[in-house]
Amino acid sequence: MATKVLMEALSPTMEEGRITSWLKQEGAAVSVGDVLAEVETDKAVMELQARGDGVLRKILVAEGKTADVGSLVAIIAGKDEDLGDLAGTPPAAPKDAPTPSPSVPAAAAPAAPPATSDRVKASPLARRIAGEKQIDLAQVAGSGPSGRIIKRDVEGAGPATAASGGWNDVPLSQVRKTIAKRLSQSIGPIPHFFLTAEADMERAAEARAALNAQGDAKISFNDIILKVVATALTQHTACNAWWQDDHIRYFREVHIGVAVAIEDGLITPVIRHADRKSLRAIAAEVRALADRARAKKLKPEEYTGATFSVSNLGMFGIDEFTAVINPPEAGILAVGALTERPVVVDGQVAVRKRLRVTMSCDHRVIDGATGAQFLQTVVRMLENPLALVW
């Protein structure tokens, strides 16, 4: 009996997926559990497995195309089995085809991208850049895992043919689609307000230097901030909450989402029970999660369930900024760069290490005074790291 291969929900928030590569081709024998294809979800690249034995008789969604969750993407059946109506099933219409651009008088049509072998291993972003720059991926050496072509491999490569026209249409990645959708669910419907404070980081810098002198595993200022935020949330549970339409859910556990930039967007892996973990444990976990996030290897349980988030752009020299809340969370802390600034200390001007943090609050959950008190605690702990051990 024929087995329908459906686009499965490979992440909790997935609504559609893009086939990045078919690992089995039409005519190949497959068994239950075999990996048929790699699918780009809204968070990571996941494996689509066979749910039946037989032969992969028909592929209905080509590589690079998108299909809704639950839609038919391929058929597994016996070698000579009659597929009946399934054989005539039309492939899913590509959801990611670029919208035709308005015609421009006397403008030459854009040149078609060079043909690229379907067997070339490349990340979705690398494929899009290659299409935009007219690069033949078959001529590019990959530096990713197992020779996979990634963003940096194609950014410096020259085009195979000169592009014409005044623009390039680049299909959205699943990650970018999800970011757009989440932002529209956040910045519009959620009544944001913002609180900014500045912390003196001299003692934190001394504490970090002392800790890093004791072992090989290095602790960053961001690790210290994560620990401080987690500890402060145990004292201000009104900020450790989700908006749930008809109720507010206040958490007794602290799970901190850490914004990580990946090659085609942003993802927020979660440090669970961050308030109970040591600085060294947090540092090691953040690095491991960030590496898996950039490789698109995060498991769903590693990027869902945060009760509060932290976004840090200080490494890019950004003094301060406002972050958009990640619903259903009620708050996020934006961290700027640690810089040396002249300030007045005991009536005298001195140069001190300073850090600005801005808290975005969902006013349906967090009132102004509530957010201000939480931010006061964060600043107090940053300025007096020993407060973490009291």
N, C-alpha and C positions, 0 to 999 in steps of 0.2 A: 504494500500500500504506500502511495506517495506521501512524503513528509513535506509539509510547507515550512520553509525557512522564513521566519518573520523577523522584522526589525524589533529586537527586544529592548525593554527599558533597562539599560545597563548602568544607569545612575538614578537616584531617587527623583531628580528633577528633569530627567531627559524627556523630551517630547519628539525629537527627531534625531537621526544620526546620519553621518556621512561615511560611506564606505571608502576608506583610505586605500585598502588593498585587499584583493581576494587571494588568500593563501592556497586555496584549492581552485582548480580550473574545471570547466565543464568537461565531463567524462571521467573525472577522478573518483576513485572509490573512497567512501568516507564511512566512518563508524561513529556511534554516539560518543560525544565528548571531543571529537576532533575540532580543531580551530579552523573555521571556514574563512573568516575574514577579520580584518582589523577595522574597528568602527570608531570614528571620532565622535565623542559625546560632547555635552556641554562642559565637561570638566577634564576629561582624559581620553586617551586612546585605549579602548577595551577590546576584548576578544569575543567574537560571535561564534558560538559553538554549535555543532550539529546535534539535533535532537532525535535523529533516526539513522539507521544503517542503509547503505545502498550506494548509488552513484549520483554525483552532483550533475543532474541532467540539464538544468537550465539556470542561468544567472539572469535575473530580471533588472537589477540595479547595477550599473557600471561603476567602476572606481571613480571616485571624485564626486559622485552624485549623492543626493540626500533623500531619505525616505522617512515618513512618519513612523512612530512607534506603532507596532501592530500590523504594518503593511507587509506584503509579500515581497521578498527580495530574491528568493531562489527556490528551487525545487529539488528534493532528493527522492529518488525512486529506483526501482529495479532497472537493470540495463535495458531490457526490452519491454518494460511496463508501459501500457498505454496511459498517457497523462490526461487524456480526456480534455475537458475544458481548461485545465491548468496550462496545457501547452500553448493555448492562445492568449494567456493572460498578458495584457500589455504591460511593459515596464512602467514603474512609477515615474510620473513626470518629474523632471529635475526641478527641485525647489530652489536651487541656488543658481540658476541661470541668470546672468546679468540682464538688467532691464535695458532694452534698446535705447540708445541715446538719440536725442533729437537730431534730425539731419541738419547739416550745415552746408550751405551753398559752397561749391568748389573745394570742399574738404575731401581728401582721399580717405577711403575706408581703411580702418586699422588692419595691419597685416595679421594674418592668423599666426598663432604661436607655433613654433616648430613641433613636429611630432615627437613624442617622448614615449619610450618603451614603458608598457604597463608594468613590467617587472622591476623597474627601477625603484628602490626603496627610498622614500623621501617623506618628510613630515608634511602635513597639509599646508603649513605656512610656506615651506620651501617651494612646494608646487605652485602656490599662488604667486610668489615672487618671481619664480621662473616664467610663469605665463605672462606676468606684467612686463618683465624685462626681455621677453623673447629668448629665453635660455633653454637649450636642449639639455635636459637633466642627464641624458645618457652620456654626455661629455663632461659631467661634473663628478669629482671625487668626493665621496661622503666622509665626514669626520665623526658622525654620530655612532651610536651602538650598532654593531654588525654592519658598518659601512653605510648606515642610513644618512641620506643627505638632509642637512638641517639648515636653518636660517643663515648661519654665517658662511656656509659653503656657497650660497648663491648670491649673497649681497655684493661680493666683490667681483663676481663673474661678469663678463661682457656679454651683450646680446648676440644671438646667432644671426639675427637679421635686424635691420634698423626698424624701429617702430614708427608708425605714422599716425596722424591724428593728434588732437589736442588733449586727450585724456586717456586714462586706463580704468576699466571697471574691474574691481577685484572682488570676487564672491566673499561673503562673510564666513568666517570660521564658526563652528558651533559654539566655541568659547565666546567669541565676539557677539554672536546673536544673543547668548544668554546674558552677557554683561548689559547689552542694550535693553533687554527686557527687564532685568532686575533694576536698572537705574530708573526706567520709566515707572516701575512699581514703587520706587523709593522717593526720589526727589520731588515727584509731583504729589502723590497722595499723602506722604508722611510730612507732618509739620515739623521741619527741622528748626532747631536754634543752636547757636554755637557759643562756646565758652573757651576763652584763651587764657592761659597762665604761663608764667616763666619760672623755671627752677634754676637754682644755683647748683651746678654739678661738680663742684670742687671735691666734696667728700666722696661722691659716687666715683669720680675718676681715681681718687686715691684707693678706694676699696677695690675697684676693678684691677688696678695695677698690682695690688697686693695678692689678689686671688690668682691672677694670671702668672705671677711669679712662682706659684706653688705647684703648677702642673702643666702638662702639654696641651690639654684642652683649653682653648681660649674662650673667654666670656666677652661678649660685646655689650655695648651700652643698650642695644635693643633687647638683649636677654634680661638685663637689669630692669628695663621698663616693663617687660612682660611680667616679670615676677612681682613688681610693685603694683601693677594694675590688678593682677589676680588677687593679691593680698588685700588691696583696697576694696575690691568687690565683695569680699567676705564681710567687710564692715558696712558696706552700703549696698545691701541686697536689692534696694529699689532700682538700682542701675543694672543689675544682673537679671534681666527680664526680657520676655518676648511679648509683643503685642499680638493678640489672638482674636481680633475682631469683636468678640463678645465677652472676652475676659483678658486679664493680664496674667501671664505665667511667671512667677518669681522662682528662680532656681536656688537650690541649696548647694549645688555643685558649680564650680567655675571652669568653663571650657573657653579658652581664648583663641579666637581666629586670628591668624597672622597673614596679612596680605603679602603675597609673593607675586612678583612680575614674572610672567612666562613669555615665550616668544610671540604669542599672538593674543595676549590679554592679561588677565589677572585671575588668580585663584587664592582661596583663603583656607589653607590647611589648619587643623585645629590641635592645640595643645590641651589635652584633657586633664582635668584636675590640676591645673597649673599652679593653684595655690598650695598644693601639697608637695610639689616637686622642688628640688634644689636648683640653684642657678646652673650648675653644671649639667644636670639632667635636662633642663629647659634648653640650654645651649646646644646640646647634642641632638635633641629631638627636632629643634627648629632646622638645623642644618640637614638632617636626614629627610625631613618632610619637604624642605625646599628643593633638594636634589630630585626627589621623586616627582614633585610637582613640575619641574622643568622638563623632566623626561616623560611627562604625562603618564605616570605609573601609580598615581594615588588611587587608593581604594575608596569607595564611597564613604565608608565610616571615618576616613581620614580628613574629609573636607566638609562634613555636615555636623550639625549639632552645636555650633559655637553659641555661647551666651553673651559674648561681647567681643569686639574686634579691635585690633591695633594695626594702623597703617603708618609706615615710616618711610619718608622721602628724604631724610636727612643726608643720606649718602650721596644724593644728587645735588646737595648744596641748597636745598629749599629751606628757608628760614621757618616758614609756617604755612599751613594750608588747611582747608576744610575738607574732610572726607565725607562721602555719602554713606548713610547707614545701610547696612546689609539686612533687609527684613528677613525674619520677624524680630531680629535683635533691636534693642531700644537705644543702643549707643555705640559709638566707635571713637577711638582716640587717634588723632593725627599727630605724628611726631616730626618735628623739624630738625634742622641741623644743630649739632652742638658747636657753638662758636665762642670765641673769646671776645668779651665786650667790656667797655668801661662802665662800671656801676659805682654807686656810692655805698661804701661799707664803713660803718662807724664814723660817718662824717667825712670820710676821705674817699677820693676817687681811686678805684683799683680795677685791674683787669681780671675778670673772672670767667670761668667756663659757664656758659648759660645755655638753656634749652627751652624752646617754646613748644607747648602742647596745646592742641585745640580739641575739645570734645564736642562731637555732634550728638545732639539729643533728640529723641522722638518725644515731642511735647505731650503726646497722648499718654505717655508712661512716666516721663521724668519731668518734674517741675524745675524751674530755674534754680531755686535754693538747693534742691536735691542734687542736681548736677554740680553746682558750685561746691558743695560740701565734699562730694566725691573727689573733685579735682583738687581741692585743698589737701585732702589726704594723700593723693598721688604726689603732689609737689613736696609735702612734708617728708614723705618716705624717700623721695629722690634726693632731697637735701640732707637727710639723716638716714643713711642706709642701715644703721643699727636698728632702726625701727622695725625692720623686717624680722628680727629675731626676738622681739619682745613678746 
